[in-house]
Amino acid sequence: MSEPTVPITLHRGDITTDGEVDAIVNAANSTLLGGGGVDGAIHRAAGPGLLAECRTLDGCETGDAKITGGHDLPAAHVIHTVGPVWSARADEAGRQEKDSQLASCYRRSLEVARENGLASVAFPSISTGVYRFPVERAAAVAIRTVRETAAAVGGFEEIRFWLFDDASLAAYREALETV
């Protein structure tokens, strides 16, 4: 008997307000000490305790994930992952490597969640802001990887994606229907 399909839902808005999941995922930089975009928004909403805890983690490699408490966020935990920086000049092998690194972000985040007994996770669109990963391509990688990993790892009740704008929401909706 196969693992039941995990519900994946799409939302437009601010991931920092989601208090109905066990963890939100932070699209962090390798220092884990805050930055722009969703990373900065999560650090601001979580308060200074998040930065203090992140300082103890010694950074994070691209494609890996680490967990902290949620501090002042409504979610109990934050899973920090470092996505790849897209290069429009990369050849096909380079683009495939970036796809693999991005997939690793989603896979490792879900693995860390289950290692910590968490059953619901909310993701942003990793690497599609200042790291310039094309959103349509990123959405396909994200949806495929989340579906495969959730089925392989098991134990998830819900996975959410919080998208910042209408274009990202449309790209993830398309991927959810076609991937």
PEFENHU-V555666 format. One record per residue. RES is the residue in one small letter. SS is DSSP state (H for helix, E for strand, L for the rest). OMEGA is omega in radians with two decimals (none if undefined). Layout:
RES SS OMEGA
RES SS OMEGA
//
This chain:
m L -3.09
s L 3.10
e L 3.11
p L 3.12
t L 3.13
v L 3.09
p E 3.03
i E -3.12
t E -3.13
l E -3.12
h E 3.05
r E 3.11
g L -2.97
d L -3.11
i H -3.08
t H -3.11
t H -3.05
d L 3.10
g L -3.11
e L 3.09
v L 3.10
d L -3.11
a E 2.90
i E 3.13
v E 3.11
n E 3.01
a E -2.97
a E 2.92
n L -2.99
s L 3.11
t L -3.03
l L -3.05
l L 3.10
g L -3.12
g L 3.14
g L 3.06
g H -3.10
v H 3.12
d H 3.12
g H -3.14
a H 3.13
i H 3.13
h H 3.12
r H -3.10
a H -3.09
a H -3.14
g L -3.02
p H 3.12
g H 3.14
l H 3.11
l H 3.14
a H 3.13
e H 3.12
c H 3.12
r L -3.13
t L -3.01
l L 3.11
d L 3.06
g L -3.08
c L 3.12
e L 3.05
t E 3.11
g L 3.13
d L -3.13
a E 3.08
k E -3.04
i E 3.01
t E 2.96
g E 3.14
g L 3.14
h L -3.07
d L 3.09
l L 3.06
p L 3.07
a L -3.07
a L -3.06
h E 2.97
v E 3.02
i E -3.09
h E 3.07
t E -3.09
v E -3.14
g L 3.14
p L 3.01
v L -3.12
w L 3.03
s L -3.14
a L -3.12
r L -3.11
a L 3.03
d L -3.08
e H 3.11
a H 3.10
g H 3.11
r H 3.10
q H 3.10
e H 3.11
k H 3.07
d H -3.13
s H 3.10
q H 3.12
l H 3.10
a H 3.12
s H 3.10
c H -3.13
y H -3.14
r H -3.11
r H 3.11
s H 3.13
l H 3.08
e H 3.11
v H 3.11
a H -3.11
r H 3.09
e H -3.13
n L 3.06
g L -3.10
l L -3.06
a L 3.12
s E -3.03
v E 3.04
a E -3.14
f E 2.84
p L 3.01
s L -3.02
i L 3.04
s L -3.08
t L 3.08
g L -3.09
v L 3.11
y L 2.92
r L 3.08
f L -3.14
p L -2.98
v H 3.14
e H 3.12
r H 3.14
a H -3.13
a H 3.14
a H 3.11
v H -3.09
a H -3.08
i H 3.14
r H -3.08
t H 3.14
v H 3.11
r H -3.10
e H -3.08
t H 3.14
a H 3.12
a H -3.10
a H -3.07
v H -3.14
g L 3.04
g L 3.14
f L 3.08
e L -3.13
e E 3.01
i E -3.12
r E 2.96
f E 3.07
w E -3.09
l E -3.00
f L -3.05
d L -3.09
d H -3.13
a H 3.12
s H 3.11
l H 3.13
a H -3.14
a H 3.11
y H 3.08
r H 3.11
e H -3.14
a H -3.14
l H -3.11
e H -2.98
t H -3.07
v L none
//
